Amino acid sequence: MKTYIDEVVERVRVATGVKSKETLKVYSLLVLIKGEDISLEDVHDAWSVMMNFKPYNPPYLGHEHPSIVPFDQFSYETQQKDKKYADALIQVAKEMNEQKKHKDHFSEEWDKKFGPPADHDKVPAEEFLKRLKEMSTFTPPE
C-alpha cells in the first residue's frame, strides 16, 4: 500500500534528484513540517542529522564529515550550496498545498451537493460514479 509519506518522498526525489534514502527521508520531513518556510539552514540541519548517524565507512565520512557544523559557521558561498535543495523542497511544498486546496474545495462542493461524508458510503456505486462525474472531469472506467 502506498502511503502519503511515500508520495512526498517520491515528489522530493523527483524534484531534488537525491538518491540517498536517508536524505530523502529527512528532506521529506522538512516538506511536511516546514512547508513553504524551509530555509537553507533547515536543509543543512536535516542533512547534518542524517549524516551524524551514518557510520564512518570510507570513502563515505558519515559521522566524521567535516560539514557537520552549525550553519552559521559556513561562508555565504558554502551556505548557498543548499539553495537548489531548499528551492526544490519549497516547490514540492507549494505544489502539495495547491493540490490540497483543490481537494478541500472539491470536498466542500461535494458535501454541499450530496451531503456529509457519513452518508457517502450509503450511496450505490453507480450513483457515486454519476455524482463524481457531475463534480469533475472524472471519467469512470468502462
Wavefront OBJ file of the C-alpha trace (Angstrom):
o trace
v 0.000 0.000 0.000
v 1.336 3.436 -0.903
v 1.078 5.996 1.894
v 1.043 9.777 1.807
v 4.646 9.634 3.048
v 5.620 7.563 0.008
v 4.053 10.234 -2.196
v 6.032 13.013 -0.500
v 9.277 11.042 -0.725
v 8.706 10.422 -4.439
v 7.974 14.102 -5.096
v 11.141 15.085 -3.222
v 13.189 12.512 -5.140
v 11.977 13.830 -8.486
v 12.391 17.494 -7.518
v 15.853 17.193 -5.975
v 17.433 14.301 -7.841
v 18.603 12.924 -4.480
v 19.162 9.165 -4.474
v 20.029 8.556 -0.816
v 17.023 7.077 1.015
v 18.189 8.627 4.273
v 18.434 12.097 2.745
v 15.048 11.701 1.072
v 13.529 10.865 4.447
v 14.823 13.970 6.215
v 14.062 16.260 3.262
v 10.524 14.850 3.076
v 10.086 15.517 6.771
v 11.103 19.125 6.144
v 8.422 19.446 3.474
v 5.793 18.048 5.836
v 6.801 20.086 8.873
v 8.072 23.375 7.441
v 6.163 23.509 4.163
v 6.993 26.614 2.152
v 9.011 28.085 5.053
v 12.053 25.844 4.505
v 15.334 27.736 4.885
v 18.872 26.967 3.783
v 19.704 26.333 7.416
v 16.836 23.817 7.678
v 18.223 21.891 4.710
v 21.702 21.860 6.214
v 20.420 20.805 9.648
v 18.358 17.969 8.162
v 21.353 16.744 6.173
v 23.575 17.051 9.275
v 21.186 14.967 11.382
v 21.165 12.275 8.722
v 24.977 12.302 8.341
v 25.565 12.378 12.089
v 24.113 8.896 12.439
v 25.930 7.318 9.499
v 28.985 5.240 10.308
v 32.426 6.147 9.052
v 32.802 3.885 6.039
v 35.457 5.115 3.575
v 35.116 6.756 1.150
v 31.985 7.970 2.982
v 32.751 10.044 6.038
v 29.407 9.682 7.815
v 29.637 10.881 11.399
v 33.145 12.216 10.746
v 32.055 14.540 7.917
v 33.650 17.987 8.398
v 30.441 19.770 7.301
v 28.511 18.639 10.376
v 28.839 22.065 11.984
v 26.317 24.836 12.692
v 25.133 26.527 9.502
v 26.293 29.993 10.534
v 29.915 28.780 10.605
v 29.930 28.471 6.816
v 30.771 31.231 4.357
v 27.921 32.714 2.350
v 29.134 30.806 -0.724
v 29.111 27.492 1.125
v 25.668 28.200 2.582
v 24.334 28.753 -0.932
v 25.209 25.179 -1.898
v 21.952 24.100 -0.236
v 19.867 26.610 -2.220
v 18.956 24.224 -5.032
v 17.639 21.751 -2.464
v 15.755 24.373 -0.468
v 14.188 25.737 -3.653
v 13.167 22.254 -4.800
v 11.669 21.370 -1.407
v 9.759 24.657 -1.277
v 8.389 23.944 -4.755
v 7.218 20.490 -3.637
v 5.509 22.065 -0.616
v 3.814 24.691 -2.838
v 2.542 22.025 -5.229
v 1.223 19.946 -2.347
v -0.510 22.982 -0.828
v -2.164 23.794 -4.160
v -3.286 20.198 -4.550
v -4.692 20.228 -1.009
v -6.598 23.466 -1.680
v -8.105 21.889 -4.780
v -9.083 18.750 -2.854
v -10.555 20.811 0.000
v -12.593 22.870 -2.446
v -13.797 19.714 -4.191
v -14.793 18.173 -0.841
v -16.726 21.285 0.190
v -18.575 21.357 -3.122
v -19.322 17.643 -2.871
v -20.690 17.985 0.664
v -22.876 20.948 -0.326
v -24.341 18.992 -3.186
v -24.503 15.453 -1.788
v -24.305 15.622 1.999
v -21.675 14.854 4.636
v -19.127 12.028 4.265
v -21.050 9.761 6.662
v -23.762 9.493 4.001
v -21.385 8.705 1.132
v -20.876 5.037 1.959
v -24.642 4.511 1.701
v -24.651 5.501 -1.979
v -24.614 2.685 -4.567
v -21.511 2.591 -6.776
v -23.387 3.653 -9.925
v -24.826 6.696 -8.172
v -21.427 7.553 -6.694
v -19.806 7.499 -10.166
v -22.635 9.641 -11.542
v -22.140 12.211 -8.765
v -18.378 12.179 -9.184
v -18.701 12.778 -12.918
v -21.007 15.762 -12.239
v -18.403 17.292 -9.915
v -15.286 16.953 -12.045
v -13.700 15.919 -15.271
v -13.519 12.393 -13.869
v -14.173 9.717 -16.465
v -15.382 6.457 -14.980
v -13.879 3.218 -16.275
v -15.877 1.479 -18.987
l 1 2 3 4 5 6 7 8 9 10 11 12 13 14 15 16 17 18 19 20 21 22 23 24 25 26 27 28 29 30 31 32 33 34 35 36 37 38 39 40 41 42 43 44 45 46 47 48 49 50 51 52 53 54 55 56 57 58 59 60 61 62 63 64 65 66 67 68 69 70 71 72 73 74 75 76 77 78 79 80 81 82 83 84 85 86 87 88 89 90 91 92 93 94 95 96 97 98 99 100 101 102 103 104 105 106 107 108 109 110 111 112 113 114 115 116 117 118 119 120 121 122 123 124 125 126 127 128 129 130 131 132 133 134 135 136 137 138 139 140 141 142
